[in-house]
Amino acid sequence: MNGRPEVAAEILAKLRAICLGLPEAREETAWAGTRWCVAKKNFAHVIAVDDGWPPAYAEAARDDGPITVLTFRLPIARIEAPKFRREPYFKPVWFADILGLRLAPDADWDEIEELLVESYCVLAPRKLAALVRPACPPSRRRP
């Protein structure tokens, strides 16, 4: 441990099961937390926030912690849905298509899986995204 907050092993295990089940997805240790990538693009990142660190995440989530947050990508039109404008979701400013989620103990893991598959499809090459259809309809992918 580096003195920084760490994501709980149970949360990492659940995210690994989802993310590494997607074609050619790989896990990386991020500058903080853990991220999952496809074709060198980050489709999911989980990080623990505590005592205002890391500041960019604490600011985006409007919470100094302790909390665990997950960021992922969705089509911009989908991010604008009213559902994503309220808790437990938040909108970081880093990318137009990024969304954040505070992971509560009672998180809906079926919904998280759907969001992560959709995030994967937003960033994956077409041939890989096609392998997870119908979970990844063409209208949800980038052109």
C-alpha positions as CSV (number, residue, x, y, z in Angstrom):
1,M,0.0,0.0,0.0
2,N,1.3,3.5,-0.9
3,G,-0.6,5.4,1.9
4,R,-3.4,6.2,-0.5
5,P,-6.9,4.8,-0.2
6,E,-7.5,1.5,-2.0
7,V,-10.5,0.0,-3.6
8,A,-12.0,-2.9,-1.7
9,A,-11.0,-6.3,-2.9
10,E,-14.7,-7.3,-3.3
11,I,-15.4,-4.4,-5.6
12,L,-12.3,-5.1,-7.7
13,A,-13.3,-8.8,-8.0
14,K,-16.8,-7.9,-9.2
15,L,-15.4,-5.3,-11.8
16,R,-12.7,-7.8,-12.9
17,A,-15.4,-10.5,-13.6
18,I,-17.3,-8.0,-15.8
19,C,-14.5,-6.2,-17.6
20,L,-12.2,-9.1,-18.2
21,G,-15.1,-11.1,-19.7
22,L,-15.1,-8.7,-22.6
23,P,-13.1,-9.5,-25.8
24,E,-9.4,-8.4,-25.6
25,A,-10.1,-6.3,-22.4
26,R,-7.1,-5.9,-20.1
27,E,-6.6,-4.6,-16.6
28,E,-4.0,-2.0,-15.7
29,T,-2.8,-0.4,-12.5
30,A,-3.6,3.3,-13.0
31,W,-1.9,6.2,-11.4
32,A,-4.5,5.6,-8.8
33,G,-6.9,2.8,-8.7
34,T,-7.4,0.2,-11.4
35,R,-8.5,0.7,-15.0
36,W,-9.7,-1.6,-17.8
37,C,-8.8,-1.0,-21.4
38,V,-9.6,-2.2,-24.9
39,A,-7.4,-1.2,-27.8
40,K,-5.4,1.2,-25.5
41,K,-8.6,3.0,-24.5
42,N,-9.8,3.2,-21.0
43,F,-13.4,2.0,-20.7
44,A,-13.6,1.7,-16.9
45,H,-11.6,3.2,-14.0
46,V,-12.3,2.5,-10.3
47,I,-10.7,4.6,-7.6
48,A,-11.1,5.2,-3.9
49,V,-11.4,8.8,-2.7
50,D,-10.6,9.8,0.8
51,D,-9.7,13.0,2.6
52,G,-10.2,14.9,-0.8
53,W,-7.6,12.7,-2.6
54,P,-7.4,12.5,-5.5
55,P,-8.6,16.0,-5.8
56,A,-9.9,15.8,-9.4
57,Y,-12.2,12.9,-8.4
58,A,-13.2,14.4,-5.1
59,E,-14.2,17.6,-7.0
60,A,-16.0,15.7,-9.8
61,A,-18.0,13.6,-7.3
62,R,-18.4,16.6,-4.9
63,D,-17.4,14.3,-2.1
64,D,-14.1,14.2,-0.2
65,G,-14.8,10.6,0.8
66,P,-14.4,8.0,1.8
67,I,-16.1,6.8,-1.3
68,T,-15.3,4.5,-4.2
69,V,-16.1,5.8,-7.7
70,L,-16.3,4.2,-11.1
71,T,-15.9,6.2,-14.3
72,F,-16.9,4.9,-17.7
73,R,-18.0,6.1,-21.2
74,L,-21.4,6.4,-22.7
75,P,-22.7,7.9,-25.9
76,I,-23.2,11.7,-25.3
77,A,-26.9,11.6,-26.0
78,R,-27.3,8.9,-23.4
79,I,-25.3,10.8,-20.7
80,E,-27.8,13.6,-21.1
81,A,-30.7,11.4,-19.8
82,P,-32.2,12.7,-16.6
83,K,-31.3,9.5,-14.7
84,F,-27.6,10.4,-15.0
85,R,-28.1,13.9,-13.6
86,R,-28.7,12.8,-10.1
87,E,-27.1,10.6,-7.4
88,P,-25.3,8.3,-7.5
89,Y,-24.1,9.5,-10.9
90,F,-21.9,12.5,-11.5
91,K,-20.4,14.2,-14.6
92,P,-16.6,14.7,-14.7
93,V,-15.4,17.4,-17.1
94,W,-12.5,15.4,-18.6
95,F,-14.3,14.1,-21.6
96,A,-17.8,14.8,-23.1
97,D,-18.7,11.1,-23.0
98,I,-17.5,10.2,-19.5
99,L,-19.7,9.6,-16.5
100,G,-19.0,8.7,-12.9
101,L,-20.9,6.5,-10.4
102,R,-20.5,6.4,-6.6
103,L,-20.4,2.7,-5.7
104,A,-22.6,2.2,-2.7
105,P,-22.7,-1.0,-0.7
106,D,-26.2,-1.7,-2.3
107,A,-25.0,-0.9,-5.8
108,D,-27.0,-2.6,-8.6
109,W,-24.4,-4.8,-10.2
110,D,-26.6,-5.9,-13.1
111,E,-26.9,-2.2,-14.0
112,I,-23.2,-1.7,-13.6
113,E,-22.5,-4.6,-15.9
114,E,-24.8,-3.1,-18.5
115,L,-23.1,0.3,-18.3
116,L,-19.6,-1.2,-18.5
117,V,-20.5,-3.3,-21.5
118,E,-21.9,-0.2,-23.1
119,S,-18.7,1.7,-22.2
120,Y,-16.6,-1.0,-23.8
121,C,-18.7,-0.8,-27.0
122,V,-18.3,3.0,-27.2
123,L,-14.5,2.6,-27.3
124,A,-13.8,-0.9,-28.7
125,P,-13.0,-1.4,-32.4
126,R,-16.2,-2.5,-34.3
127,K,-15.0,-6.1,-34.7
128,L,-14.7,-6.5,-31.0
129,A,-17.9,-4.6,-30.1
130,A,-19.7,-6.9,-32.6
131,L,-18.7,-9.9,-30.5
132,V,-20.8,-8.7,-27.5
133,R,-24.0,-8.1,-29.5
134,P,-26.9,-7.8,-28.7
135,A,-25.6,-6.2,-25.5
136,C,-23.9,-3.7,-27.8
137,P,-26.3,-2.4,-30.4
138,P,-24.7,-0.5,-33.3
139,S,-26.6,2.7,-32.4
140,R,-24.6,2.8,-29.2
141,R,-21.2,2.6,-30.7
142,R,-19.1,5.4,-32.1
143,P,-19.0,5.6,-35.9
